[in-house]
Amino acid sequence: MKDYILFELKLISRSLRLKRLMTPLIFLILSVYLMHIVSDRDFLVRIFFLYALISVPGATYSQIIFAMEASFIDKLLISPFSVYSILKAKYYLYCCFAFVMVVIMLPIMLLDIKLSEILSSFFYTVGFVYFICFQNARFSAKEFDIKAVKYFNWQGYSFITQHLIPLICLIVSMGIIVITHQIFGENIALIVMCITGISFVTGHKLWLMPIAKNFEKNLVKRCEQKDVLNIPQLSITNGELLGIIGNTGAGKTTFSRLCLDFLPADEGQIFINNHNIHLSGEWKKYVSAFFNERFLIDFLTPKEYFYFSGNLYGLSKKEIDANLTDFKTFLGEEILDSKHLIDKFSKSDKQKIGIVAAIICRPRLLLLDESFNCLDTISQAQIKKLLLDCHLKYDMTVILSSNNIQYITDFCNRFVVLDASRILYDGSNITDAINYIK
């Protein structure tokens, strides 16, 4: 969120022009004059005036920034900034603009307007009024179609979201004050405004999160109009050993292939170390994988294939030989020093070659999909120990998917259960995970 606040402040500083500053400056000058007029008026007139004085700077700011963001909204929505952090950053900045306006005008306002009215109006505006205005984002979410050729009109919104809904927000928020004042009087109206505003300010996380969810999309892959994978946000931290369990057709391999950008997602995005995998190839420098024999090059010897794989990650022949020493026992001389081509080996030996080739580059993220199913029990135990050693030495993150629970339980510390393209369980208790499978 800090990065996005700095990003918006940079936009503001670069968008400031004398022409754009004229409107708020004229507004401030008129405010000083109008303040003396409204001070002798009815309570509601003073409250409406304060509401306008506090909210106009934020409204002016939002018009400028939203109009600018409309030109790159597709990039913004697939950036490492989460939608929630963007909305929260905007809310904090709105509150800061309102606070600055109150501080600037406070010495003048106190000459004619009560402090209780100023504070109540401030909290009511940054709390309840901004809460209502932010609901506008729910409607905006329907217009933010990143696949569309034309997103918005030049100001960033349609007529409804730009004019009609804000007008309704104003009527609702001001209507509550009018009704409270008419029924209970001035003092109770101020107390209601203050309590309501503070409640919405302190609880802003509770109402910003549902708005953000309108923008966030599940990771979805479809085949013939049917979902083969449809999962919500799934965050994997560095150094995790994640096991994805599910029956055949649950979506395990689809998820792994999406993570490697082998398949394009129909909805949602995947980020690896803050890199959108569909827009950048930077992540490929530290991600490795082995799924099946199709990852191998049949007409190379095992050692030639290891050199080829290591060279892809910038390793020298000497470095590859040094890394292979950890796998001598696992591979044996019959594989490591063999002059036979890979296509002459058994399925079990091919799996060994593929797994080792994926590990020798010491990736930060390793993906294995059904990679143990042809190995004998001893080889399975050996490769699990080697993977754990690499995990501890190099803080390697491993994603292991299989329909064999035994492989997963012996190795992983987090379990995700997939069934019919959806997540049934995500946690660290293998017993609970198994119950979901049953």
C-alpha positions in Angstrom: 0.0 0.0 0.0 2.9 2.4 0.8 4.2 1.9 -2.8 0.8 2.7 -4.3 0.4 5.9 -2.1 3.8 7.1 -3.3 2.7 6.2 -6.9 -0.5 8.3 -6.5 1.4 11.2 -4.9 3.8 11.2 -7.9 0.8 11.4 -10.2 -0.6 14.3 -8.3 2.7 16.2 -8.3 3.1 15.7 -12.1 -0.6 16.6 -12.8 -0.6 19.9 -10.9 -1.0 22.8 -13.2 -1.9 26.4 -12.4 -5.1 26.0 -14.4 -6.1 23.0 -12.2 -5.2 24.9 -9.0 -7.4 27.8 -9.9 -10.7 26.1 -9.0 -9.7 25.1 -5.5 -8.1 28.5 -4.9 -11.2 30.3 -6.0 -13.2 27.9 -3.8 -11.1 28.8 -0.8 -11.5 32.5 -1.3 -15.3 32.2 -1.7 -15.4 29.9 1.3 -14.0 32.7 3.6 -16.7 35.1 2.4 -19.5 32.5 2.5 -18.5 31.4 6.0 -19.5 34.8 7.5 -22.9 34.5 5.7 -23.7 30.9 6.7 -22.6 31.5 10.3 -25.9 33.4 10.9 -27.9 30.8 9.0 -29.7 27.6 10.0 -27.7 24.7 11.4 -28.3 22.6 8.3 -26.9 25.3 6.0 -23.7 25.4 8.1 -23.4 21.6 8.0 -23.9 21.5 4.2 -21.3 24.2 3.8 -18.8 22.4 5.9 -19.5 19.1 4.0 -18.8 20.9 0.7 -15.6 22.6 2.1 -14.2 19.3 3.4 -15.1 17.1 0.5 -14.4 19.3 -2.6 -10.5 18.9 -2.3 -10.9 15.1 -2.3 -13.4 15.2 -5.2 -11.1 17.4 -7.2 -8.2 15.1 -6.5 -10.2 12.0 -7.4 -11.4 13.5 -10.7 -7.8 14.2 -11.8 -6.3 10.8 -10.7 -9.2 8.7 -11.8 -9.2 10.3 -15.2 -5.5 9.6 -15.5 -5.8 6.1 -14.3 -8.6 5.3 -16.8 -5.9 5.4 -19.5 -4.0 2.5 -17.9 -6.6 0.8 -15.8 -5.9 -2.6 -17.4 -2.3 -2.3 -16.4 -3.3 -1.2 -12.9 -5.6 -4.1 -12.3 -3.0 -6.7 -13.2 -0.2 -4.9 -11.2 1.3 -6.4 -8.0 -0.8 -3.9 -6.1 -3.9 -5.7 -4.8 -7.2 -4.0 -5.5 -7.7 -3.8 -1.7 -4.4 -1.9 -1.2 -5.3 0.5 -4.0 -8.7 1.3 -2.5 -7.2 1.6 1.0 -4.5 3.9 -0.3 -7.1 6.1 -2.0 -9.2 6.3 1.1 -6.2 7.3 3.3 -5.3 10.0 0.8 -8.9 11.3 0.7 -8.9 11.5 4.5 -5.5 13.4 4.4 -6.8 15.9 1.9 -9.9 16.5 4.0 -7.8 16.9 7.2 -5.4 19.3 5.5 -8.4 21.4 4.3 -9.8 21.5 7.9 -6.4 22.5 9.4 -5.9 25.3 6.8 -9.4 26.8 7.3 -9.7 26.0 11.1 -8.5 29.5 12.4 -11.0 31.2 10.1 -13.9 28.7 10.7 -13.6 29.0 14.5 -14.5 32.7 14.3 -18.0 31.9 13.0 -18.7 28.2 13.4 -18.6 25.9 16.5 -15.8 23.5 16.9 -18.3 20.7 17.5 -19.9 21.3 14.1 -16.5 21.3 12.4 -15.3 18.0 14.0 -18.7 16.3 13.5 -18.7 17.3 9.8 -15.1 16.1 9.3 -15.7 12.7 10.8 -19.0 12.3 9.1 -17.5 13.2 5.7 -14.4 11.0 5.9 -16.4 8.2 7.5 -20.0 7.7 6.3 -20.0 10.0 3.2 -16.8 8.4 1.9 -18.2 5.0 2.7 -21.2 5.7 0.5 -19.1 7.2 -2.3 -16.8 4.2 -2.3 -19.8 2.0 -3.0 -19.6 3.6 -6.4 -16.6 1.4 -7.0 -18.9 -1.6 -7.1 -20.6 -0.2 -10.2 -17.2 0.8 -11.7 -16.0 -2.8 -11.3 -18.5 -3.8 -13.9 -17.0 -1.3 -16.4 -13.4 -2.3 -15.8 -13.2 -4.9 -18.6 -9.5 -5.2 -19.4 -10.3 -7.1 -22.6 -12.5 -4.4 -24.0 -11.2 -2.0 -26.7 -12.9 1.0 -25.1 -13.1 1.2 -21.4 -14.7 4.5 -20.4 -15.5 8.0 -21.6 -12.6 10.5 -21.4 -13.2 11.2 -17.7 -13.0 7.5 -16.8 -16.6 6.8 -16.0 -20.0 6.4 -17.7 -22.7 9.0 -17.1 -24.3 6.8 -14.4 -21.1 6.3 -12.3 -19.8 9.8 -12.9 -23.0 11.8 -12.1 -26.1 9.9 -11.1 -24.6 7.7 -8.3 -22.6 10.4 -6.6 -25.7 12.6 -6.6 -27.6 9.7 -4.9 -24.7 9.4 -2.4 -25.0 13.1 -1.6 -28.8 12.9 -1.2 -28.6 9.9 1.1 -25.8 11.2 3.3 -27.3 14.6 3.7 -30.9 13.2 4.1 -29.8 11.3 7.2 -28.6 14.5 8.8 -31.8 16.4 7.9 -34.1 13.7 9.3 -32.0 13.3 12.5 -32.1 17.1 13.0 -35.8 17.4 12.4 -36.6 14.6 14.9 -34.0 14.9 17.6 -32.6 18.4 17.3 -29.2 19.9 16.7 -27.1 18.4 19.5 -28.3 14.8 18.8 -27.7 15.3 15.1 -24.0 16.3 15.8 -23.6 13.3 18.1 -25.0 10.9 15.5 -22.8 12.5 12.8 -19.7 12.1 15.0 -20.4 8.5 16.1 -21.4 7.4 12.7 -18.3 8.9 11.1 -15.8 7.5 13.6 -17.4 4.1 13.3 -16.9 4.0 9.6 -13.4 5.4 9.8 -12.2 2.8 12.4 -14.0 0.0 10.5 -12.9 1.0 7.0 -11.2 -2.4 6.5 -14.5 -4.1 6.9 -16.3 -2.2 4.1 -13.3 -1.8 1.8 -12.6 -5.5 1.5 -16.0 -6.4 0.0 -15.7 -3.6 -2.6 -12.2 -4.9 -3.5 -13.6 -8.4 -4.1 -15.8 -7.0 -6.9 -12.6 -6.3 -8.9 -10.7 -9.4 -8.0 -11.3 -12.4 -10.2 -10.7 -16.1 -9.6 -8.0 -17.9 -11.5 -10.2 -19.6 -14.2 -9.4 -21.9 -17.1 -12.2 -23.2 -19.3 -12.4 -25.9 -21.9 -15.4 -26.1 -24.1 -17.3 -23.6 -21.8 -16.6 -25.8 -18.8 -14.4 -24.8 -15.9 -11.4 -27.0 -15.5 -10.0 -24.7 -12.8 -11.7 -22.0 -10.8 -9.9 -21.0 -7.6 -9.8 -17.8 -5.6 -6.7 -16.0 -4.6 -4.0 -18.4 -3.5 -0.8 -16.9 -1.9 2.3 -19.1 -1.6 5.1 -17.8 0.6 8.8 -18.3 0.1 10.1 -21.6 1.4 6.8 -23.3 1.5 6.3 -27.0 0.7 2.9 -27.0 -0.9 1.1 -30.2 -1.7 -1.8 -30.1 -4.2 -4.0 -33.2 -3.8 -6.9 -34.3 -5.9 -8.3 -37.0 -8.1 -7.6 -37.2 -11.8 -9.3 -34.3 -13.5 -9.5 -32.1 -10.4 -7.3 -29.4 -12.0 -3.9 -30.1 -10.5 -2.0 -30.2 -13.8 -4.0 -27.3 -15.2 -2.9 -25.2 -12.2 0.8 -26.2 -12.7 0.7 -25.4 -16.4 -0.9 -22.1 -15.7 1.9 -21.3 -13.2 4.4 -21.9 -16.0 2.4 -19.9 -18.6 2.0 -23.0 -20.7 -1.7 -22.1 -20.8 -3.4 -18.7 -20.8 -5.9 -18.1 -18.0 -9.4 -17.1 -19.1 -9.7 -15.0 -15.9 -7.3 -13.9 -13.2 -3.6 -13.4 -13.2 -0.5 -15.2 -11.7 2.3 -13.4 -10.1 5.7 -14.9 -9.2 7.9 -12.6 -7.1 5.7 -9.6 -8.2 6.1 -10.5 -11.9 3.0 -11.1 -13.9 4.0 -14.2 -15.7 1.9 -13.4 -18.8 3.6 -10.0 -19.2 7.2 -10.7 -18.1 9.8 -13.4 -18.5 11.8 -12.3 -15.6 10.4 -15.1 -13.4 11.8 -17.8 -15.6 15.3 -17.2 -14.3 14.4 -18.8 -10.9 11.6 -21.2 -11.6 12.1 -24.8 -12.7 9.7 -27.7 -13.2 9.3 -31.4 -14.2 6.0 -33.0 -15.1 6.6 -35.9 -17.4 8.8 -37.3 -20.2 7.8 -34.5 -22.6 10.2 -32.3 -20.6 13.1 -34.5 -21.6 15.2 -34.4 -24.9 15.3 -38.1 -25.9 18.3 -37.8 -28.2 20.7 -36.5 -25.6 22.6 -38.5 -23.0 21.7 -37.8 -19.3 24.8 -35.7 -18.7 24.3 -33.8 -22.0 20.8 -33.0 -20.8 22.0 -31.9 -17.4 24.5 -29.5 -19.1 21.7 -28.2 -21.4 19.3 -27.6 -18.5 22.0 -25.9 -16.4 23.1 -23.7 -19.3 19.5 -22.3 -19.6 20.0 -20.9 -16.1 23.4 -19.5 -16.8 25.4 -22.2 -15.0 28.8 -23.3 -16.3 29.8 -26.9 -16.9 32.0 -26.8 -13.8 29.0 -25.5 -11.6 26.7 -28.2 -13.0 29.2 -31.0 -12.2 29.6 -29.6 -8.7 25.8 -29.6 -8.2 25.5 -33.1 -9.6 27.6 -34.5 -6.8 24.6 -34.3 -4.5 22.7 -36.7 -6.7 25.4 -39.4 -7.4 23.8 -41.9 -5.0 20.3 -41.2 -6.3 21.2 -41.5 -10.0 24.0 -44.1 -9.8 26.8 -44.5 -12.3 24.5 -46.4 -14.7 22.6 -43.1 -15.3 25.1 -40.4 -14.5 28.0 -41.8 -16.6 25.9 -43.6 -19.2 26.5 -43.0 -22.9 23.0 -44.2 -23.8 20.5 -41.7 -25.1 17.6 -40.8 -22.7 15.0 -42.6 -24.9 16.7 -45.9 -24.1 16.1 -45.6 -20.3 13.1 -46.9 -18.4 10.2 -44.7 -17.2 11.6 -44.7 -13.7 15.1 -43.6 -14.8 13.6 -41.0 -17.0 11.8 -39.5 -14.0 15.0 -39.5 -12.0 16.8 -37.6 -14.9 13.9 -35.1 -15.2 13.7 -34.4 -11.5 17.5 -33.9 -11.1 17.6 -31.7 -14.2 15.0 -29.5 -12.6 16.8 -29.3 -9.2 20.5 -28.8 -10.3 19.8 -25.2 -11.2 18.8 -24.6 -7.6 15.6 -22.7 -8.4 13.7 -20.6 -5.9 10.5 -22.2 -7.1 10.2 -25.9 -8.1 7.0 -27.4 -9.6 6.6 -31.2 -9.7 3.5 -32.8 -11.1 3.0 -36.5 -10.6 6.8 -36.8 -10.7 7.2 -39.7 -8.3 4.6 -42.2 -9.6 7.1 -44.4 -11.5 9.8 -44.4 -8.8 10.4 -47.3 -6.4 10.0 -46.9 -2.7 13.8 -46.4 -2.1 14.1 -43.8 -4.9 11.1 -41.9 -3.5 12.7 -41.7 -0.1 15.9 -40.5 -1.6 14.5 -37.8 -3.7 12.3 -36.5 -0.9 15.4 -36.2 1.3 17.3 -34.4 -1.5 14.4 -32.0 -2.0 14.2 -31.3 1.8 18.0 -30.7 1.8 17.6 -28.2 -1.1 14.7 -26.6 0.6 16.7 -26.0 3.8 19.9 -24.9 2.1 18.5 -22.6 -0.6 15.0 -21.7 0.9 13.5 -23.4 -2.1 9.7 -23.3 -2.5 8.2 -26.5 -3.8 4.8 -27.2 -5.3 4.1 -30.9 -5.5 0.9 -32.1 -7.1 -0.3 -35.7 -7.0 -3.3 -37.9 -6.6 -1.2 -40.1 -4.3 -1.7 -38.8 -0.7 1.4 -40.7 0.6 3.8 -38.7 -1.5 2.3 -35.4 -0.2 2.0 -36.3 3.5 5.6 -37.3 3.8 7.0 -34.2 2.3 4.7 -31.1 2.5 3.8 -28.7 5.3 0.7 -27.2 3.6 -2.0 -29.0 1.7 -4.5 -27.9 -0.9 -7.3 -30.2 -1.9 -8.8 -29.7 -5.4 -12.0 -31.3 -6.5 -13.9 -30.6 -9.7 -11.7 -27.5 -10.4 -12.3 -25.9 -7.0 -10.4 -25.7 -3.7 -12.1 -27.8 -0.9 -9.4 -27.3 1.7 -6.3 -25.2 2.2 -4.3 -25.7 5.4 -1.6 -27.5 7.3 -3.6 -30.3 8.9 -3.3 -33.4 6.7 -6.0 -35.2 8.6 -8.5 -32.5 7.7 -7.3 -32.6 4.1 -7.8 -36.3 3.9 -11.3 -35.9 5.3 -12.2 -33.5 2.5 -11.0 -36.1 -0.1 -13.2 -38.7 1.4 
